[in-house]
C-alpha cells in the first residue's frame, strides 16, 4: 500500500486548524493549543508516546481528547486526538 498523507485546513471544534492526516496511521495528533484555547478537557494517556516530527526531533505526547468532532467535506467524524505540546 502507498502511504496517503493529506494536509488541509479543517474545522476542529468549530475552529479552522491546519491538520496533517496520514490515512494509514493508527493515531491522530494535534497541537494542544487548538484544544486548550477553547477550554476542551483532556485526560492523561495510560502510557506516554514519543512522536518523531520534522520540526523537532522527538516530542512526548501524554494527553488525549476523546471523541472530538472533525469536519471533512461537510462530514462529521468523531476522533480521539493525541495532543502534542
N, C-alpha and C positions, 0 to 999 in steps of 0.2 A: 504494500500500500504506500502511496505517496503522501507525505505529510501535507496537510492543508492548514495554512495559517491565514487568518483574516484580521486585518486591522480596520477599525472603523470608529466612528463616534456613535455611541449607543445611549439610549435612555436607561439610566440606572437610578432607581428611586426618584423618578421624575426630574433627573438632572442629566445633562449631557456629559458623557465621560469618554475619554479616549481608552479604548479597550483592544487588547490583542487576544484573539481566541484561537487556540490550537484544537482543531476538531478531534484529534486523536489523544488529547491529554486526559489524564484521569482527574485533574483538579482544575478549578478556575481561580484565578488570582486577581486582586485589585489592590490599589494602594489605600491604606487605611483612611486617609483624609477624605476620600469620597464618602465614606460612611459616617465618620465622626462629625463631619461638618453639618450633617442633618440629624444628628442625635441618635443614630441607629445603635442598638446594643449588640455587642459581640460577646462571644464566650471563648474561653481558652480551649485549644485543641488538647486532646489526650496526650499527644506527642508533638513536639516542635518539628518543623520541616526546614531543611536547608535548601534554599532555592538559588540556582545559579542564573544570573541575568547578565545581559550585555552591559548595562550601565554600572553595575557593581560586580565584584567577583562572586560573593555569596551573601544572600540575605536570609535571616531566620524569620520564619513565619510561625506564630504561635496562637493566633486568634482566627475565628471564623464567624461569619454572619450566615445564619441558616435561612434557607428558603426566601431569598431576596429576588425581587422582580427585575427582570431584564427584558427589554422590548427590542426585538429584531424584526424589521419589516412588518410592523404592526401586529406581531405575535408575541404574546407574553410567555415568558419562561421563568420558573422558579428554580434558582440555583443556589448552591452553597458557595460563598465567596471566601476564600482564604485570604487574609489581609496581610499585605506587605507594608512595613513601616518605612 
